[in-house]
Amino acid sequence: MHTSTLTTWQHNHDFALMHEQGEQRTTQVVALTAITMVVEIIAGIAFGSMALLADGWHMSTHTAAFALTIFAYRYAKKHARSASFCFGTGKVSVLGGFASAIALAVIALVMALESVERLVAPKETLFDQAIAVAVLGLLVNLLSAFILQGHPGHAHHDHEHSDAHAHHQQDDHNLRGAYLHVLADALTSVLAIIALTGGKFLGWHWLDPMMGIVGAIVITRWSYGLLQETASILLDGTIDVESKLVIKERIETEGDNRVSDLHVWKVGPGDYAAIVSVVTCSPQSPEHYKGLLKGIHELSHVTVEVNQCPGTPSLIAQTA
């Protein structure tokens, strides 16, 4: 029995460890969102603004969603090396994004229902106070978006990482879900300001709830897009045709290699697993074909099956 180490042939599944900055940024945003949420809900009730109150309750659900985002990061990190997960905990981040998308959809529904109710039964609004709080909410949302996008001071540090690491961060669905929540908050704040300004200067009291409906429609579209993307990964959907063609071409450009079967799917944010079946008259070791795929950073787990063309002498016979 050989005694050589197996480390060289084992795969790294610690995808979650690549999202520490995402967790730190989201934690900062939770604090900002929670404070603003309390202020907007109290002000919305006190000043009679539907748009402001909707934004406050909207931010309360975002606070819960951000807490879920942080939980997903920490759970993924804690179980990163657990043998219970075949391909690591990369999909925990995707699951967090999926949950955020559902939360966004619920938020949009509640906003729409409350806005319709306010259209039917209008209430008096204290415009000056409500506008001031809405502006405050918008500033907090813009700051939160800035934090989630990354501080300029991190630019040099991020540049030192590999392209693969950068791609992981771009495909962090957990962080993307949090970012969409912040954008939704910013949108509702803008709509609240527009509605309150129109109500104050033009007497258009119907504009306040109408903007709530417009915001609900936009947020629903964001939610649907994130649901589509994350659901596909959670259900082991295949990657795009162009990426699969790149893998196939890398193999088939050498000799008489032909790819007879190819399965590629995402096992985490920006991480692909692939099973490649190669047919050739001059078979090489699986490591040789894996070498042809070097440079495709997304491929973190590759299995190669080598099949010799029928009717050709076996490799053993050729070397005998």
C-alpha positions in Angstrom: 0.0 0.0 0.0 1.4 3.4 -0.9 1.9 6.0 1.8 1.9 9.2 -0.2 -0.3 12.1 0.9 -3.7 12.5 -0.9 -3.7 16.3 -0.4 -2.6 16.9 -4.0 -5.7 15.1 -5.4 -8.3 16.5 -3.0 -10.5 19.5 -3.6 -10.9 22.6 -1.7 -14.6 23.3 -0.8 -14.0 26.2 1.5 -16.0 28.6 -0.7 -17.7 30.3 2.3 -14.3 31.6 3.5 -14.1 33.8 0.5 -17.0 36.0 1.6 -15.8 37.4 4.9 -15.9 41.0 3.6 -19.5 40.4 2.6 -20.4 39.4 6.1 -18.6 42.4 7.6 -20.3 44.9 5.2 -23.8 43.3 5.9 -23.3 43.6 9.6 -22.6 47.3 9.3 -25.7 47.8 7.2 -27.9 45.9 9.7 -27.2 48.5 12.4 -27.9 51.4 10.0 -31.1 49.8 8.7 -32.5 49.0 12.2 -32.0 52.5 13.5 -33.6 54.1 10.4 -36.5 51.5 10.5 -37.5 52.6 14.0 -37.3 56.3 13.1 -39.4 55.9 9.9 -42.1 53.8 11.5 -42.6 56.2 14.4 -42.5 59.2 12.0 -44.9 57.6 9.6 -47.5 57.0 12.3 -47.0 60.4 13.9 -47.0 62.4 10.6 -49.7 60.3 8.8 -47.5 59.4 5.7 -48.4 56.1 4.0 -45.2 56.2 1.9 -43.0 56.8 4.9 -44.8 54.2 7.0 -44.5 51.7 4.2 -40.8 52.4 3.9 -40.4 51.9 7.6 -42.1 48.5 7.7 -40.3 47.7 4.5 -37.0 48.4 6.2 -38.1 46.2 9.2 -38.4 43.2 6.8 -35.0 44.1 5.4 -33.5 44.1 8.8 -34.7 40.5 9.2 -33.4 39.6 5.8 -30.0 41.1 6.6 -29.9 39.0 9.8 -30.7 36.0 7.7 -27.8 37.0 5.3 -25.4 37.1 8.2 -26.6 33.8 9.5 -26.0 32.2 6.1 -22.4 33.6 6.1 -21.6 32.3 9.6 -23.3 28.9 9.0 -21.3 28.4 5.8 -18.1 29.4 7.5 -18.7 27.1 10.5 -19.5 24.1 8.3 -17.0 24.9 5.5 -15.0 21.7 6.1 -17.9 19.5 7.1 -18.1 16.1 5.3 -21.9 16.4 5.4 -21.8 18.7 2.4 -20.6 17.0 -0.8 -19.3 20.1 -2.5 -18.9 22.3 0.6 -21.2 25.1 1.8 -21.1 27.2 -1.3 -24.8 26.9 -1.9 -25.6 28.3 1.6 -24.9 31.8 0.2 -27.2 31.0 -2.8 -29.9 29.8 -0.4 -29.6 33.1 1.5 -30.1 35.0 -1.8 -33.1 32.9 -2.6 -34.6 33.6 0.9 -34.0 37.4 0.3 -35.8 37.2 -3.0 -38.8 35.7 -1.3 -38.7 38.4 1.3 -38.6 41.0 -1.4 -41.7 39.5 -3.0 -43.6 39.6 0.3 -42.5 43.2 0.9 -43.8 44.2 -2.5 -47.2 42.5 -1.8 -47.6 44.2 1.5 -46.6 47.6 0.0 -49.2 47.2 -2.8 -52.0 46.2 -0.4 -51.3 49.0 2.0 -51.1 51.5 -0.8 -54.5 50.4 -2.3 -56.1 50.7 1.1 -54.7 54.2 1.5 -56.1 55.1 -2.0 -59.6 54.0 -0.8 -59.3 55.7 2.6 -56.9 58.7 2.4 -55.5 60.1 5.7 -54.0 63.5 6.6 -50.3 63.8 6.1 -47.8 66.2 7.9 -45.7 66.8 4.8 -42.7 68.8 6.1 -41.9 66.3 8.9 -42.5 63.3 6.7 -40.2 64.7 3.9 -37.4 65.3 6.3 -37.5 61.7 7.6 -37.7 60.3 4.1 -34.6 62.2 3.1 -32.8 60.8 6.1 -33.9 57.3 5.1 -32.6 57.9 1.6 -29.2 59.0 2.9 -28.9 56.0 5.1 -29.8 53.7 2.1 -27.2 55.3 -0.1 -24.6 54.9 2.6 -25.6 51.2 3.1 -25.3 50.6 -0.7 -21.8 52.2 -0.6 -20.8 49.9 2.2 -22.1 46.7 0.5 -20.4 47.7 -2.8 -17.1 48.1 -1.0 -15.1 51.0 0.2 -12.7 52.6 -2.2 -10.0 52.0 0.4 -10.3 48.3 -0.3 -9.4 48.7 -4.0 -5.7 48.0 -3.7 -6.3 45.1 -1.3 -8.9 43.5 -3.7 -6.5 44.0 -6.6 -4.0 41.7 -4.9 -6.5 38.8 -5.0 -6.7 36.4 -7.9 -9.2 36.8 -10.7 -10.9 33.7 -9.3 -11.4 35.3 -5.9 -12.9 38.4 -7.6 -15.3 36.3 -9.5 -16.4 34.6 -6.3 -17.3 37.9 -4.8 -19.2 39.0 -7.9 -21.3 35.9 -7.7 -22.1 36.1 -4.0 -25.8 35.8 -4.2 -26.1 36.3 -0.4 -24.5 39.7 -0.7 -26.4 40.5 -3.9 -29.7 39.8 -2.1 -28.7 42.2 0.7 -27.7 44.8 -1.9 -31.1 44.5 -3.7 -32.8 45.0 -0.4 -30.9 48.3 0.1 -31.7 49.4 -3.5 -35.4 48.6 -2.8 -35.2 50.7 0.4 -33.5 53.6 -1.6 -36.2 53.3 -4.2 -39.1 53.5 -1.8 -37.4 56.5 -0.1 -37.1 58.3 -3.4 -40.8 57.5 -4.2 -41.8 58.7 -0.8 -40.0 62.0 -1.3 -41.6 62.5 -4.7 -45.1 61.6 -3.4 -44.8 63.8 -0.3 -43.5 66.8 -2.3 -46.3 66.4 -4.9 -48.8 66.2 -2.1 -47.5 69.3 -0.3 -47.1 71.7 -3.3 -49.7 70.3 -5.8 -52.3 68.9 -3.5 -52.0 65.4 -5.1 -52.7 63.3 -2.0 -53.3 60.3 -4.2 -49.6 60.4 -5.3 -48.4 59.0 -1.9 -50.1 55.6 -2.2 -49.7 55.5 -5.9 -45.9 55.7 -5.5 -46.2 52.8 -3.1 -47.8 50.7 -5.9 -45.0 51.7 -8.4 -42.4 50.7 -5.8 -44.1 47.4 -5.3 -44.0 46.6 -9.0 -40.3 47.5 -9.4 -39.3 45.5 -6.3 -41.3 42.5 -7.6 -39.2 42.6 -10.8 -36.0 42.6 -8.8 -37.3 39.7 -6.7 -38.2 37.6 -9.7 -34.8 38.1 -11.3 -33.0 36.9 -8.2 -35.4 34.0 -7.7 -34.7 32.8 -11.2 -31.0 32.9 -10.8 -30.7 31.3 -7.4 -33.4 28.7 -8.0 -31.5 27.5 -11.0 -28.3 27.0 -8.9 -30.2 25.3 -6.0 -31.7 22.8 -8.5 -28.4 22.0 -10.1 -29.3 23.8 -13.4 -26.6 23.7 -16.0 -24.5 26.7 -16.9 -24.9 28.8 -20.0 -24.1 27.2 -23.4 -21.2 29.5 -24.2 -19.3 28.4 -21.1 -19.9 24.8 -21.9 -18.6 25.4 -25.4 -15.4 26.8 -24.0 -14.8 23.7 -21.9 -15.5 21.4 -24.9 -13.2 23.4 -27.2 -10.4 23.3 -24.8 -10.5 19.5 -24.8 -11.2 18.9 -28.5 -8.5 21.3 -29.9 -5.9 18.7 -29.0 -5.4 15.7 -31.3 -8.5 13.6 -32.0 -10.1 14.2 -28.6 -13.9 14.3 -28.6 -16.2 15.1 -25.7 -18.9 12.5 -25.6 -20.6 13.7 -22.5 -20.4 16.9 -20.5 -22.2 17.9 -17.3 -21.4 21.3 -15.7 -23.3 22.8 -12.8 -22.8 25.4 -10.1 -22.0 24.1 -6.6 -21.5 27.6 -5.1 -21.2 31.2 -6.0 -18.9 31.3 -9.1 -17.9 27.6 -8.5 -18.6 24.9 -11.1 -18.4 21.2 -10.9 -17.8 19.3 -14.1 -18.0 15.7 -15.3 -16.2 15.3 -18.7 -16.2 12.1 -20.8 -13.5 12.1 -23.4 -13.1 9.7 -26.3 -9.7 9.5 -28.0 -7.5 7.1 -29.9 -4.4 8.2 -27.8 -5.7 8.3 -24.3 -3.8 10.3 -21.6 -4.2 10.4 -17.9 -7.2 12.4 -16.5 -4.7 15.0 -15.1 -3.6 15.7 -18.7 -7.1 16.7 -19.7 -7.7 18.7 -16.5 -4.5 20.6 -17.5 -6.2 21.6 -20.7 -8.9 23.3 -18.6 -6.5 25.4 -16.5 -7.4 29.1 -16.6 -11.1 28.5 -16.3 -11.2 29.6 -12.6 -14.8 28.7 -12.1 -14.0 25.0 -12.4 -13.3 24.0 -8.8 -14.2 20.3 -9.0 -13.5 18.4 -12.2 -13.9 14.7 -12.9 -12.6 13.3 -16.2 -13.5 9.9 -17.7 -11.2 8.8 -20.5 -12.5 6.3 -23.1 -10.3 4.8 -25.9 -11.6 4.6 -29.4 -12.9 1.1 -30.3 -10.5 -0.9 -32.4 -7.3 0.8 -31.4 -4.5 -0.9 -29.5 -4.7 -0.3 -25.8 -2.2 1.9 -24.0 -0.8 -1.1 -22.2 -0.3 -3.0 -25.5 1.4 0.0 -27.1 3.9 0.3 -24.2 4.5 -3.4 -23.9 
